[in-house]
Amino acid sequence: MKLLFTFFNPSGGMETLNRIRGQALTAAGHEVHLLYTSGGEGRKNVRDLPVHILSDPAEIGQHALAGGYDVIVVCTDIWTMEIIRQAGYRGRIVYEVQGLGRIEEARQTMAAFSESIRRDADALLFPRTEHLGALMKQHLPDLPKFSFDNPLDTSGFRYFAYPPKPYPIVGWIGRITANKNWREFIAIGERLLDANPSIYLWMFGDATLYEQPEQEAFELWLAASPHAGRLIRHSNIPHQQMADYLSLIGDSGGLLCSTSHLEGFGYAVAEAMLCRCPVLSSDSDGIRRFVQPEVTGKLYPVGQIDVAVRKAQELMGDRKRRERMRERGEAHIRALFSKEEYAKRFGSMLGKLMAAPPRS
């Protein structure tokens, strides 16, 4: 089948998801195209799939009609879905939700746009995340629903051994936004630095994408904090190189800290575990697909800095337990989140969609 996946821009977890599932579905015999309504630094990660950057509504509609797509998967972007339907596309549209921010925002979004989704979409797709499943059931009980785990590149994205750094590294991946909760990471990092001044904090993200009030607050912290000199920012690292950085963090005796209020899936955590980088994460719902508490990683309640600091110090200080978590975390991701498993589940969804009567 010929498939089109659309999103706002090629960045973050959605860029990763579209690229990896594009590879998985291509290997399974499908033709996959990607469409973004604006450009982004993540575009350079995509080498083997057609990528269309279109913002003009007429061009988007024309592309959907001329492309010969059997199924179009629209993630989050109600506007693009409406344009495609209004242009006259009568094929199957799957409306996908990977995350809608904090729970209050997610509820407001679904309440505001459920009628549009019901009118234009043939089915819903979302990861196996409790809050997303509940929202879909509440607001769109009549639409067919498909829910399965996102894929990871379990063969190409992996641990690499390098000479270890002479200091522990505490990493964080995300945009400077309220939901990603960068302030909590900084608070945890400052406490860890007070106890161990040799630590470095590494923050990864896209420096061109942020919420303005949050960015301004972050810049104020950088200008005023005595700990700012221990923080190193990495912007728009090519995706494949992130495996090197995550491997370095793991071998340094450090960890990846995820502080999000809410996650639909959480690629950063899953990819860290795949690279044998220990993880301390806020209990942000979707993250529980990866982090089995005290088995494959550690969880703490959002906002409880004392608990987070204690668990981070345990993870960095107990070498034997740390190594067990690294091994179990990597094995867990490899067992459950392969591209092949995703292609199988996605293919099953396609079969059910195409068996239903088309739109008149």
C-alpha positions as MATLAB code, in Angstrom:
seq = 'MKLLFTFFNPSGGMETLNRIRGQALTAAGHEVHLLYTSGGEGRKNVRDLPVHILSDPAEIGQHALAGGYDVIVVCTDIWTMEIIRQAGYRGRIVYEVQGLGRIEEARQTMAAFSESIRRDADALLFPRTEHLGALMKQHLPDLPKFSFDNPLDTSGFRYFAYPPKPYPIVGWIGRITANKNWREFIAIGERLLDANPSIYLWMFGDATLYEQPEQEAFELWLAASPHAGRLIRHSNIPHQQMADYLSLIGDSGGLLCSTSHLEGFGYAVAEAMLCRCPVLSSDSDGIRRFVQPEVTGKLYPVGQIDVAVRKAQELMGDRKRRERMRERGEAHIRALFSKEEYAKRFGSMLGKLMAAPPRS';
ca = [
       0.000    0.000    0.000;
       1.000    3.620   -0.442;
       1.014    5.476    2.879;
       1.405    9.121    3.901;
       2.279   10.263    7.434;
       1.799   13.940    8.296;
       2.880   16.142   11.200;
       3.760   19.774   11.909;
       7.563   19.561   11.684;
      10.383   16.996   11.620;
      11.576   17.318   15.193;
      11.774   15.357   18.417;
       9.943   12.119   19.004;
       7.658   12.491   15.991;
      10.618   12.798   13.637;
      12.057    9.647   15.190;
       8.753    7.769   14.991;
       8.042    8.675   11.368;
      11.555    7.806   10.234;
      11.694    4.453   12.017;
       8.206    3.315   11.104;
       8.821    4.461    7.547;
      11.791    2.094    7.417;
       9.789   -0.703    9.053;
       6.818   -0.400    6.717;
       9.021   -0.028    3.633;
      10.759   -3.275    4.570;
       7.294   -4.853    4.866;
       6.500   -3.905    1.264;
       4.696   -0.570    1.596;
       5.559    2.744   -0.065;
       5.892    5.417    2.621;
       5.962    9.214    2.238;
       6.231   11.896    4.940;
       4.594   15.335    4.861;
       5.399   18.201    7.230;
       3.759   21.622    7.213;
       7.012   23.357    8.205;
      10.697   22.521    7.995;
      12.953   21.582   10.859;
      16.435   20.453   11.790;
      15.304   16.839   12.030;
      14.878   16.752    8.255;
      18.586   15.930    7.921;
      18.040   12.615    9.735;
      15.809   11.270    6.938;
      17.775    9.749    4.071;
      15.686    6.946    2.632;
      12.089    8.253    2.518;
      10.387   10.911    0.359;
       9.752   14.005    2.500;
       7.359   16.780    1.412;
       7.411   20.182    3.145;
       4.122   21.920    2.278;
       2.368   24.754    4.106;
      -0.032   26.092    1.479;
      -3.496   24.512    1.924;
      -4.046   24.179   -1.820;
      -0.720   22.384   -2.246;
      -1.449   20.037    0.651;
      -4.849   19.139   -0.765;
      -3.473   18.680   -4.266;
      -0.689   16.445   -2.984;
      -3.135   14.241   -1.072;
      -5.288   13.805   -4.172;
      -2.473   13.307   -6.681;
      -0.345   11.059   -4.490;
      -2.474    7.953   -4.842;
      -2.316    7.221   -1.116;
      -4.355    4.307    0.182;
      -4.135    5.536    3.786;
      -3.093    8.876    5.284;
      -2.084    9.010    8.954;
      -2.469   12.526   10.370;
      -0.815   13.068   13.736;
      -2.415   15.738   15.950;
      -2.874   18.317   13.160;
      -6.655   18.808   12.797;
      -6.076   21.597   10.260;
      -4.217   19.333    7.826;
      -6.825   16.597    8.163;
      -9.607   19.062    7.339;
      -7.691   20.358    4.306;
      -7.184   16.846    2.958;
     -10.865   15.931    3.309;
     -12.095   19.250    1.926;
      -9.859   18.754   -1.112;
     -11.896   15.670   -1.925;
      -9.703   12.835   -0.645;
     -11.911    9.782   -0.069;
      -9.329    7.270    1.060;
      -8.838    6.187    4.656;
      -7.586    8.731    7.169;
      -6.257    7.619   10.533;
      -6.084   10.344   13.178;
      -3.090    9.704   15.400;
      -2.387   11.044   18.875;
       1.088   10.579   20.333;
       0.763   13.151   23.085;
      -1.240   16.303   23.767;
       0.794   17.935   26.512;
      -0.378   18.074   30.107;
      -3.622   16.336   30.977;
      -5.622   19.577   31.189;
      -4.471   20.567   27.695;
      -5.230   17.091   26.367;
      -8.778   17.184   27.732;
      -9.408   20.640   26.293;
      -8.068   19.605   22.878;
     -10.234   16.508   22.675;
     -13.337   18.361   23.857;
     -12.795   21.126   21.301;
     -12.000   18.984   18.270;
     -13.792   15.663   18.736;
     -16.499   16.601   16.213;
     -13.926   17.467   13.553;
     -12.100   14.206   14.162;
     -15.335   12.219   13.992;
     -16.273   13.909   10.713;
     -12.960   13.410    8.903;
     -11.220   10.362   10.398;
     -11.950    6.689    9.796;
     -10.035    5.447   12.836;
      -7.824    6.465   15.752;
      -4.236    5.407   16.451;
      -2.362    5.968   19.710;
       0.345    4.259   21.802;
      -0.523    1.976   24.691;
      -0.827    4.776   27.215;
      -3.548    4.882   29.843;
      -4.490    8.570   29.667;
      -4.691    8.582   25.856;
      -6.851    5.463   25.805;
      -9.218    6.991   28.345;
      -9.481   10.259   26.386;
     -10.216    8.475   23.111;
     -12.859    6.292   24.742;
     -14.531    9.272   26.422;
     -14.610   11.700   23.493;
     -14.717    9.387   20.458;
     -16.378    6.162   21.604;
     -17.797    5.381   18.156;
     -14.569    5.515   16.094;
     -12.474    2.347   15.567;
      -9.391    2.441   17.782;
      -5.946    0.925   17.283;
      -3.372    1.050   20.044;
       0.088   -0.500   19.943;
       3.655    0.363   20.864;
       5.832    2.589   18.713;
       8.956    1.041   17.158;
      12.627    1.544   17.908;
      15.604    0.802   15.704;
      16.768   -2.060   17.904;
      19.444   -3.169   15.432;
      21.016    0.117   14.292;
      20.577    2.337   17.366;
      22.581    0.667   20.121;
      25.269    0.864   22.771;
      28.799    1.786   21.704;
      31.790    1.466   24.026;
      34.030    4.518   24.431;
      36.666    5.472   27.004;
      34.593    6.588   30.002;
      34.452   10.227   30.996;
      36.241   11.059   34.275;
      33.051   12.568   35.711;
      29.410   11.451   35.973;
      26.970   12.961   33.476;
      23.288   13.560   34.165;
      21.475   13.988   30.860;
      18.101   15.410   29.848;
      16.396   15.426   26.439;
      13.582   17.756   25.409;
      12.419   21.182   24.389;
      12.282   24.091   26.809;
       8.542   23.772   27.455;
       6.305   23.543   30.491;
       5.301   19.922   29.860;
       8.892   18.722   29.477;
       9.435   20.311   32.891;
      13.014   21.520   32.436;
      12.778   23.452   35.722;
      12.518   20.198   37.651;
      15.579   18.808   35.897;
      17.529   21.926   36.875;
      16.338   21.636   40.488;
      17.397   17.978   40.626;
      20.704   18.776   38.928;
      21.523   21.578   41.372;
      20.932   19.283   44.329;
      23.106   16.572   42.802;
      25.855   19.122   42.123;
      25.733   20.340   45.715;
      26.498   16.777   46.816;
      28.970   15.989   44.013;
      30.483   19.044   42.269;
      32.238   16.855   39.665;
      28.929   16.100   37.896;
      28.131   17.650   34.531;
      24.603   18.282   33.271;
      24.032   17.665   29.558;
      20.843   18.990   27.967;
      19.836   17.873   24.466;
      17.147   19.446   22.310;
      16.269   21.682   19.401;
      17.323   25.213   20.325;
      15.002   26.643   17.664;
      11.831   25.211   19.243;
      10.638   26.358   22.664;
       7.877   28.143   24.550;
       8.911   31.783   24.828;
       8.135   32.316   28.553;
       9.951   29.091   29.432;
      12.962   30.024   27.289;
      13.191   33.421   28.972;
      13.101   31.793   32.413;
      15.773   29.317   31.355;
      18.040   32.103   30.102;
      17.612   33.927   33.418;
      18.725   30.781   35.234;
      21.765   30.467   32.955;
      22.737   34.062   33.709;
      22.289   33.842   37.471;
      23.006   30.319   38.698;
      26.418   29.395   40.121;
      25.837   25.931   38.644;
      25.390   27.155   35.068;
      29.033   26.447   34.283;
      28.403   22.730   34.828;
      25.664   22.629   32.195;
      26.435   21.855   28.552;
      23.731   22.260   25.894;
      23.696   20.105   22.775;
      21.332   21.264   20.028;
      20.164   19.254   17.025;
      22.580   16.377   17.357;
      22.097   14.032   14.354;
      19.940   11.189   15.573;
      22.447    8.399   15.017;
      25.051   10.266   17.086;
      22.660   10.295   20.041;
      23.488    6.620   20.548;
      27.098    7.678   21.188;
      26.088   10.344   23.699;
      23.693    8.055   25.565;
      26.345    5.336   25.711;
      28.825    7.864   27.126;
      26.349    8.956   29.798;
      25.757    5.365   30.842;
      29.457    4.532   31.037;
      30.243    7.741   32.956;
      28.366    6.491   35.988;
      25.582    8.960   35.296;
      22.012    8.638   34.060;
      19.300   10.108   31.881;
      16.726   12.085   33.858;
      13.261   12.559   32.327;
      11.031   15.065   34.111;
       7.944   15.380   31.868;
       4.522   15.934   33.376;
       2.937   13.627   30.788;
       4.267   11.478   27.945;
       2.430    9.497   25.309;
       5.450    7.339   24.547;
       8.765    8.938   25.478;
      11.370    8.059   22.865;
      14.217    9.626   24.836;
      13.810    7.167   27.690;
      13.409    4.126   25.447;
      16.458    4.990   23.352;
      18.546    5.629   26.455;
      17.714    2.166   27.758;
      18.576    0.677   24.365;
      22.046    2.248   24.760;
      22.512    0.905   28.302;
      22.047    4.336   29.853;
      20.280    4.084   33.236;
      17.058    6.064   33.540;
      15.385    8.045   36.302;
      11.997    9.277   35.125;
       8.983   11.107   36.427;
       5.931    8.859   36.477;
       4.533   10.410   33.281;
       2.181    7.577   32.234;
       3.527    6.482   28.833;
       6.941    5.962   30.368;
       5.680    2.894   32.246;
       5.823    0.903   29.000;
       9.612    0.990   29.440;
      10.412    1.637   33.070;
       9.496   -1.203   35.380;
      10.247    0.388   38.765;
      13.503   -0.861   40.296;
      13.856   -3.453   37.505;
      14.588   -1.585   34.264;
      14.819    1.918   35.762;
      13.604    4.215   38.521;
      10.443    6.329   38.759;
       9.620    9.272   40.993;
       6.400   11.308   41.424;
       6.426   14.587   39.482;
       7.308   17.482   41.763;
       8.951   15.431   44.507;
      12.519   16.685   44.150;
      13.764   15.022   47.342;
      12.630   11.612   46.105;
      14.167   12.192   42.676;
      17.527   13.224   44.130;
      17.618   10.242   46.471;
      16.825    7.815   43.665;
      19.379    9.418   41.351;
      22.061    9.049   44.010;
      21.064    5.414   44.553;
      21.303    4.755   40.830;
      24.732    6.362   40.575;
      26.061    4.951   43.834;
      25.032    1.279   43.795;
      27.148   -0.109   40.975;
      25.869   -3.678   41.162;
      22.185   -2.682   40.996;
      22.966   -0.124   38.318;
      24.531   -2.745   36.038;
      21.552   -5.052   36.488;
      19.184   -2.247   35.480;
      21.292   -1.423   32.420;
      21.194   -5.035   31.247;
      17.503   -5.524   31.961;
      16.532   -2.199   30.418;
      18.297   -2.940   27.147;
      16.829   -6.456   26.978;
      13.310   -5.141   27.691;
      13.424   -2.651   24.807;
      14.861   -5.189   22.374;
      12.178   -7.729   23.250;
       9.100   -5.508   22.891;
       9.730   -2.562   20.577;
      11.218   -3.880   17.338;
      10.437   -2.498   13.881;
       9.250   -5.928   12.778;
       6.623   -6.105   15.535;
       5.382   -2.618   14.646;
       5.075   -3.483   10.955;
       3.053   -6.571   11.837;
       0.611   -4.633   14.023;
       0.337   -1.760   11.562;
      -0.336   -4.229    8.749;
      -3.150   -5.774   10.770;
      -4.660   -2.308   11.236;
      -4.448   -1.643    7.492;
      -6.241   -4.901    6.751;
      -9.132   -3.977    9.017;
      -9.337   -0.447    7.613;
      -9.434   -1.598    4.011;
     -12.064   -4.233    4.786;
     -14.489   -1.524    5.915;
     -16.686    0.151    3.262;
     -15.036    3.276    1.769;
     -16.543    6.729    2.155;
     -19.250    7.596   -0.359;
];
